[in-house]
């Protein structure tokens, strides 16, 4: 009889094999290190080919591993992806991106002053939202994360309305039911933001499928972070999008960090996030997310493909999160202080500005004047919004409002609870004189 571990059924026991081990991803740099991104493979602007919008996904697999870039080092738009944008469109993008950055700065300071509980900036990611918004039709439905406030700004939603939501004051259209920065604006085809980012994907795919079922002409676009691609919602949504050829654009914003865990934890060490499209039979585009023209061109390409019933496109926006995850986060605890300045793809605002200067339609003087103009507009909007209250003021919303906007037709038991609550409130006021 064979001894335990020596027979066919003994497995690896007793064999002269190395022990198994797990690989735990670690970021290249930690606080105190000097950030060096020289290991990144960044193709030259204009180098990546542009397929026809009806091309088979199998014919464009290389696009998931490259990087679509339009703006070169001198600010010129080069290559097959270079879009033909009017001076008006370029200025619209630049102004919206400037507005996002100034708005973020003021709301960040407002949080530090105790006027709101929480805020999240999109420093370095302004092109990801603004350029995409300009490329989409205004009634295409957007399912954003909490760093796509640029969509609302590009679509002309009033800053006062956005600030009132951040302050959760008495003019907050969401009546204090959402965390600050989690906007919801149906009038601008801007779906309610969720702190659980993965949920936006299946909702976007479902909306796009419904649009197709109704023979509508509107498409959907969704955004999520690279960390959320490790969640089940991501894969469930992409499966449905693939099978039914839903008219949807699925954006992955790879800003290198998901709160304090780096992109490698979600799989970035092994391949690109755009490459996840290949296993589903989808086109996967990897785009320089700090190049507004590249973001516009890729979004426009994917939108045309969706409208022609060729199905969804997965786009990895390769960018960098310049600030912490939120006002509750301290990035100095997990990344080097110079990492943002070392990022090799530059600043999206500066790159677009240089492009407009290179075209001869812009200059530093006009740029400075525009910045001052936007600063004044944002200051005025904040002053107006604060008239309706900030955090720490008395209760902003009536108790009765808690029963509103829950059901289209209020059930009898909630109507009864509402009456009881208001009666008790009236009695309290009577007793208090």
C-alpha positions as CSV (number, residue, x, y, z in Angstrom):
1,X,0.0,0.0,0.0
2,X,1.3,3.4,-0.9
3,X,2.0,5.8,1.9
4,X,-0.2,8.9,2.2
5,X,0.8,11.5,-0.3
6,X,2.7,9.1,-2.5
7,X,-0.2,7.7,-4.6
8,X,-2.2,9.1,-7.5
9,X,-4.7,10.6,-5.1
10,X,-2.2,12.3,-2.8
11,X,-2.0,15.5,-4.8
12,X,1.2,17.6,-4.6
13,X,2.0,16.5,-1.1
14,X,5.5,15.2,-0.8
15,X,6.6,16.4,-4.2
16,X,9.7,18.6,-4.6
17,X,7.8,21.7,-5.7
18,X,8.1,25.4,-4.7
19,X,5.4,26.6,-2.4
20,X,2.5,28.6,-3.9
21,X,2.3,32.3,-3.3
22,X,0.1,35.2,-4.2
23,X,1.1,38.4,-5.9
24,X,-0.1,41.5,-4.1
25,X,0.1,44.6,-6.4
26,X,2.0,47.6,-5.0
27,X,2.2,51.1,-6.5
28,X,5.5,52.1,-8.1
29,X,5.9,55.1,-5.7
30,X,5.0,55.8,-2.1
31,X,5.2,59.1,-0.1
32,X,8.8,60.2,0.0
33,X,9.6,58.7,-3.3
34,X,10.2,60.7,-6.5
35,X,7.5,59.9,-9.1
36,X,8.9,58.7,-12.4
37,X,6.5,57.7,-15.2
38,X,9.2,56.9,-17.7
39,X,7.9,53.3,-17.8
40,X,4.7,54.4,-19.5
41,X,4.5,53.7,-23.2
42,X,3.0,56.9,-24.7
43,X,2.7,56.9,-28.5
44,X,3.2,60.1,-30.4
45,X,0.2,62.3,-31.2
46,X,-1.5,61.3,-34.4
47,X,0.1,57.9,-34.6
48,X,-3.0,55.8,-33.7
49,X,-5.1,54.8,-36.7
50,X,-8.8,55.6,-36.9
51,X,-11.1,52.8,-38.1
52,X,-14.4,53.4,-39.8
53,X,-17.3,53.5,-37.4
54,X,-18.8,50.3,-38.8
55,X,-15.5,48.3,-38.6
56,X,-15.6,44.9,-36.9
57,X,-14.2,45.0,-33.3
58,X,-11.8,42.2,-34.1
59,X,-10.1,44.5,-36.7
60,X,-9.2,47.2,-34.1
61,X,-7.9,45.2,-31.1
62,X,-4.6,47.2,-31.1
63,X,-6.6,50.3,-30.1
64,X,-7.2,48.9,-26.7
65,X,-3.4,48.8,-26.0
66,X,-2.3,52.1,-27.6
67,X,-3.4,55.6,-26.8
68,X,-5.4,57.9,-29.0
69,X,-3.8,61.3,-29.0
70,X,-4.5,64.4,-31.1
71,X,-2.6,67.3,-29.6
72,X,1.2,67.3,-30.1
73,X,3.8,69.0,-27.9
74,X,3.4,72.3,-29.8
75,X,-0.4,72.2,-29.4
76,X,-1.2,71.3,-33.0
77,X,-4.0,68.8,-33.8
78,X,-2.5,66.0,-35.9
79,X,-3.4,62.6,-37.2
80,X,-6.6,60.8,-38.4
81,X,-8.4,61.4,-35.1
82,X,-8.1,65.2,-35.3
83,X,-11.6,66.6,-35.2
84,X,-12.8,69.6,-37.2
85,X,-14.0,71.9,-34.5
86,X,-15.1,75.5,-35.0
87,X,-13.6,78.3,-33.0
88,X,-16.9,78.5,-31.1
89,X,-16.8,74.8,-30.1
90,X,-13.2,75.2,-28.9
91,X,-14.0,78.2,-26.8
92,X,-17.0,76.5,-25.4
93,X,-14.9,73.6,-24.2
94,X,-12.2,75.9,-22.8
95,X,-14.6,78.1,-21.0
96,X,-16.5,75.1,-19.5
97,X,-13.2,73.5,-18.3
98,X,-12.1,76.7,-16.7
99,X,-15.5,77.0,-15.0
100,X,-15.2,73.5,-13.6
101,X,-11.8,74.2,-12.1
102,X,-12.8,77.5,-10.6
103,X,-16.1,76.1,-9.3
104,X,-14.3,73.2,-7.7
105,X,-11.8,75.5,-6.0
106,X,-14.6,77.6,-4.5
107,X,-16.7,74.7,-3.3
108,X,-13.5,73.0,-1.9
109,X,-12.9,76.2,0.1
110,X,-16.5,76.3,1.1
111,X,-16.2,72.9,2.6
112,X,-13.1,73.9,4.5
113,X,-15.1,76.9,5.9
114,X,-17.8,74.6,7.2
115,X,-20.4,75.6,4.7
116,X,-20.9,72.0,3.4
117,X,-20.0,68.6,4.6
118,X,-18.2,67.2,1.7
119,X,-16.8,67.9,-1.8
120,X,-15.0,66.1,-4.6
121,X,-12.8,67.9,-7.1
122,X,-12.0,66.8,-10.7
123,X,-8.6,68.6,-11.0
124,X,-6.9,67.2,-14.1
125,X,-10.0,65.4,-15.4
126,X,-12.0,68.3,-16.8
127,X,-11.6,67.2,-20.4
128,X,-13.1,63.8,-19.6
129,X,-16.5,65.3,-18.9
130,X,-16.5,68.6,-20.9
131,X,-15.2,67.3,-24.2
132,X,-17.5,64.3,-24.1
133,X,-20.5,66.5,-23.4
134,X,-19.7,68.7,-26.4
135,X,-19.3,65.6,-28.6
136,X,-22.7,64.1,-27.5
137,X,-26.1,65.5,-28.4
138,X,-27.6,67.5,-25.6
139,X,-30.4,65.0,-25.1
140,X,-28.2,61.9,-25.0
141,X,-28.6,60.5,-21.5
142,X,-25.5,60.7,-19.3
143,X,-24.9,58.4,-16.3
144,X,-22.0,60.1,-14.6
145,X,-19.9,59.6,-11.5
146,X,-19.1,62.4,-9.0
147,X,-16.3,63.8,-11.2
148,X,-18.4,64.6,-14.2
149,X,-19.9,67.9,-13.1
150,X,-18.4,69.3,-16.3
151,X,-21.3,67.7,-18.2
152,X,-23.8,69.9,-16.4
153,X,-21.6,73.0,-16.9
154,X,-21.0,72.3,-20.6
155,X,-24.8,71.9,-21.0
156,X,-25.5,75.2,-19.4
157,X,-27.0,74.2,-16.1
158,X,-26.9,77.2,-13.6
159,X,-24.1,77.2,-11.1
160,X,-26.5,78.5,-8.4
161,X,-28.6,75.3,-8.8
162,X,-25.4,73.1,-8.4
163,X,-24.2,75.1,-5.4
164,X,-27.6,74.8,-3.7
165,X,-27.4,71.1,-4.0
166,X,-23.8,71.1,-2.5
167,X,-25.1,73.3,0.4
168,X,-28.2,71.2,0.8
169,X,-30.1,74.4,1.4
170,X,-33.7,75.3,1.1
171,X,-33.4,75.7,-2.7
172,X,-31.8,72.3,-3.1
173,X,-34.0,70.7,-5.8
174,X,-33.1,67.3,-4.2
175,X,-34.2,68.5,-0.8
176,X,-31.1,67.4,1.0
177,X,-31.6,63.7,0.1
178,X,-28.3,63.4,-1.8
179,X,-24.7,63.9,-0.6
180,X,-23.1,67.1,-1.9
181,X,-21.9,66.8,-5.6
182,X,-24.4,64.0,-6.3
183,X,-26.5,66.0,-8.7
184,X,-29.6,64.9,-10.6
185,X,-30.9,67.0,-13.5
186,X,-33.4,65.4,-15.7
187,X,-33.8,68.5,-17.8
188,X,-30.2,68.2,-18.9
189,X,-30.4,64.4,-19.4
190,X,-28.1,63.9,-16.4
191,X,-29.0,60.8,-14.4
192,X,-28.8,60.9,-10.6
193,X,-25.2,60.3,-9.4
194,X,-24.6,57.4,-7.1
195,X,-21.7,57.0,-4.7
196,X,-21.6,53.3,-5.7
197,X,-20.1,53.9,-9.1
198,X,-20.7,50.5,-10.6
199,X,-24.5,51.0,-10.5
200,X,-24.3,53.6,-13.3
201,X,-23.3,51.0,-15.9
202,X,-26.3,48.6,-15.8
203,X,-28.7,51.6,-15.5
204,X,-27.1,53.2,-18.6
205,X,-27.3,50.0,-20.6
206,X,-30.9,49.4,-19.6
207,X,-31.8,53.0,-20.6
208,X,-30.0,52.5,-23.9
209,X,-31.9,49.2,-24.5
210,X,-35.2,51.0,-23.8
211,X,-34.3,53.8,-26.2
212,X,-33.7,51.2,-28.9
213,X,-36.9,49.3,-28.1
214,X,-38.9,52.5,-28.5
215,X,-37.0,53.3,-31.8
216,X,-35.8,56.5,-30.3
217,X,-32.6,58.2,-31.6
218,X,-31.0,59.0,-28.3
219,X,-28.1,57.1,-27.0
220,X,-26.6,56.7,-23.4
221,X,-23.2,57.3,-22.1
222,X,-21.9,56.1,-18.7
223,X,-18.8,56.8,-16.7
224,X,-17.1,54.7,-13.9
225,X,-13.8,54.6,-12.2
226,X,-11.2,52.0,-13.0
227,X,-11.6,50.5,-9.5
228,X,-15.3,49.8,-10.2
229,X,-14.5,47.6,-13.2
230,X,-13.7,44.9,-10.6
231,X,-17.3,44.9,-9.5
232,X,-20.0,42.6,-10.8
233,X,-22.2,45.5,-12.0
234,X,-19.5,46.3,-14.6
235,X,-19.5,42.8,-16.1
236,X,-23.3,42.3,-16.0
237,X,-23.8,45.6,-17.8
238,X,-21.2,44.9,-20.5
239,X,-22.7,41.4,-21.1
240,X,-26.1,42.9,-21.8
241,X,-24.7,45.7,-23.9
242,X,-22.8,43.2,-26.0
243,X,-25.6,40.7,-26.5
244,X,-28.2,43.3,-27.4
245,X,-25.9,45.8,-29.1
246,X,-27.2,48.5,-26.9
247,X,-26.6,52.1,-28.1
248,X,-24.3,53.1,-25.2
249,X,-20.8,54.5,-24.6
250,X,-19.1,52.9,-21.6
251,X,-16.3,55.1,-20.3
252,X,-13.8,54.0,-17.7
253,X,-12.0,56.9,-16.1
254,X,-8.6,55.5,-15.2
255,X,-7.3,58.3,-13.0
256,X,-4.7,56.0,-11.5
257,X,-6.3,55.9,-8.0
258,X,-9.5,54.6,-6.5
259,X,-9.7,56.4,-3.1
260,X,-6.3,55.2,-1.7
261,X,-5.9,52.0,-3.7
262,X,-4.0,52.3,-7.0
263,X,-5.1,51.1,-10.4
264,X,-3.1,47.9,-10.1
265,X,-5.5,46.5,-7.5
266,X,-8.2,46.5,-10.2
267,X,-5.9,44.8,-12.8
268,X,-3.8,47.6,-14.4
269,X,-0.6,45.7,-13.9
270,X,-1.7,42.9,-16.3
271,X,-3.3,44.9,-19.1
272,X,-5.2,48.0,-20.0
273,X,-8.7,48.6,-18.9
274,X,-9.7,49.1,-22.6
275,X,-8.6,45.6,-23.2
276,X,-11.5,44.3,-21.2
277,X,-13.7,45.1,-24.2
278,X,-11.9,42.4,-26.3
279,X,-13.2,39.5,-24.2
280,X,-16.8,40.8,-24.9
281,X,-16.3,41.3,-28.6
282,X,-16.5,45.1,-28.3
283,X,-14.4,47.9,-29.6
284,X,-12.0,49.1,-26.9
285,X,-10.5,52.6,-27.3
286,X,-7.7,53.8,-25.0
287,X,-7.7,57.6,-25.0
288,X,-5.4,60.4,-23.7
289,X,-7.9,61.8,-21.2
290,X,-5.9,65.0,-20.8
291,X,-6.3,65.8,-24.5
292,X,-9.7,67.4,-25.0
293,X,-9.6,66.9,-28.8
294,X,-8.9,63.2,-28.4
295,X,-11.7,62.8,-25.9
296,X,-14.1,64.6,-28.2
297,X,-13.0,62.5,-31.3
298,X,-13.3,59.2,-29.5
299,X,-16.7,60.0,-28.0
300,X,-18.0,61.3,-31.4
301,X,-16.8,58.1,-33.1
302,X,-18.5,55.9,-30.5
303,X,-21.7,58.0,-30.7
304,X,-21.8,57.7,-34.4
305,X,-21.3,53.9,-34.1
306,X,-24.1,53.6,-31.5
307,X,-26.5,55.7,-33.6
308,X,-25.9,53.5,-36.6
309,X,-26.9,50.4,-34.6
310,X,-23.3,49.0,-34.5
311,X,-23.5,48.6,-30.8
312,X,-21.6,49.8,-27.7
313,X,-18.0,51.0,-27.3
314,X,-15.8,50.8,-24.2
315,X,-13.4,53.8,-23.8
316,X,-10.6,54.0,-21.2
317,X,-9.9,57.6,-20.4
318,X,-6.3,57.5,-19.3
319,X,-5.9,60.5,-17.0
320,X,-4.7,61.5,-13.5
321,X,-6.6,62.6,-10.4
322,X,-4.8,65.8,-9.4
323,X,-6.4,66.1,-5.9
324,X,-7.4,63.7,-3.2
325,X,-10.4,61.4,-3.6
326,X,-12.5,63.9,-1.7
327,X,-12.2,66.5,1.1
328,X,-12.1,63.5,3.5
329,X,-9.0,62.1,1.9
330,X,-5.3,62.9,2.4
331,X,-3.4,61.8,-0.7
332,X,0.0,62.6,1.0
333,X,-0.5,59.4,3.0
334,X,-0.3,57.1,-0.1
335,X,1.4,58.9,-3.0
336,X,4.4,61.2,-3.6
337,X,3.9,64.9,-3.4
338,X,5.3,65.4,-6.9
339,X,3.3,62.7,-8.6
340,X,0.8,65.2,-10.2
341,X,3.5,67.4,-11.7
342,X,5.4,64.3,-12.9
343,X,2.3,63.0,-14.9
344,X,3.6,63.0,-18.5
345,X,0.3,63.9,-20.2
346,X,0.2,67.4,-18.8
347,X,-2.7,69.6,-17.9
348,X,-5.9,69.5,-20.0
349,X,-6.7,73.2,-19.7
350,X,-3.2,74.2,-20.6
351,X,-3.0,71.9,-23.6
352,X,-6.3,73.1,-25.0
353,X,-5.3,76.7,-24.5
354,X,-2.0,76.2,-26.3
355,X,-3.9,74.6,-29.2
356,X,-6.1,77.6,-29.6
357,X,-3.0,79.9,-29.4
358,X,-1.3,77.7,-32.0
359,X,-4.4,78.2,-34.3
360,X,-4.0,82.0,-33.9
361,X,-7.4,82.5,-32.4
362,X,-6.3,82.9,-28.8
363,X,-3.6,84.5,-26.6
364,X,-2.5,84.9,-23.0
365,X,-4.3,88.2,-22.6
366,X,-7.7,86.9,-23.7
367,X,-7.2,83.8,-21.6
368,X,-6.4,85.8,-18.5
369,X,-9.5,88.0,-19.1
370,X,-11.7,84.9,-19.5
371,X,-10.4,83.4,-16.3
372,X,-11.2,86.7,-14.4
373,X,-14.7,86.8,-16.0
374,X,-15.4,83.2,-15.0
375,X,-14.1,83.8,-11.5
376,X,-16.5,86.7,-11.1
377,X,-19.4,84.6,-12.3
378,X,-18.6,81.8,-9.9
379,X,-18.2,84.2,-7.0
380,X,-21.6,85.8,-7.8
381,X,-23.2,82.4,-8.1
382,X,-21.9,81.4,-4.7
383,X,-23.1,84.6,-3.1
384,X,-26.6,84.0,-4.5
385,X,-26.6,80.3,-3.4
386,X,-25.6,81.1,0.1
387,X,-28.7,83.4,0.5
388,X,-30.7,80.2,0.7
389,X,-28.5,78.7,3.5
390,X,-25.4,76.7,4.2
391,X,-24.6,73.8,6.5
392,X,-25.1,74.7,10.1
393,X,-28.1,76.9,9.5
394,X,-31.5,76.0,10.9
395,X,-33.4,73.1,9.3
396,X,-33.7,73.9,5.6
397,X,-36.5,71.7,4.6
398,X,-39.9,71.1,6.2
399,X,-40.7,67.8,7.8
400,X,-43.6,67.5,5.3
401,X,-41.2,67.3,2.4
402,X,-39.9,63.9,3.5
403,X,-43.0,62.4,2.0
404,X,-42.7,64.1,-1.4
405,X,-41.2,62.6,-4.5
406,X,-41.3,59.1,-3.3
407,X,-44.4,57.7,-5.0
408,X,-46.2,59.1,-7.9
409,X,-49.5,58.6,-6.0
410,X,-48.9,58.8,-2.2
411,X,-50.1,55.7,-0.4
412,X,-52.8,56.2,2.3
413,X,-50.5,55.2,5.1
414,X,-47.8,57.8,4.1
415,X,-50.5,60.5,3.7
416,X,-51.7,59.6,7.2
417,X,-48.1,59.8,8.6
418,X,-47.6,63.1,6.9
419,X,-50.8,64.5,8.6
420,X,-49.7,63.2,12.0
421,X,-46.3,64.7,11.6
422,X,-47.6,68.1,10.7
423,X,-50.2,68.0,13.5
424,X,-47.5,67.2,16.0
425,X,-45.3,70.0,14.6
426,X,-48.2,72.5,14.8
427,X,-48.8,71.4,18.4
428,X,-45.1,71.8,19.3
429,X,-45.1,75.3,17.8
430,X,-48.3,76.1,19.8
431,X,-46.7,74.9,23.1
432,X,-43.5,76.8,22.4
433,X,-45.5,80.0,21.9
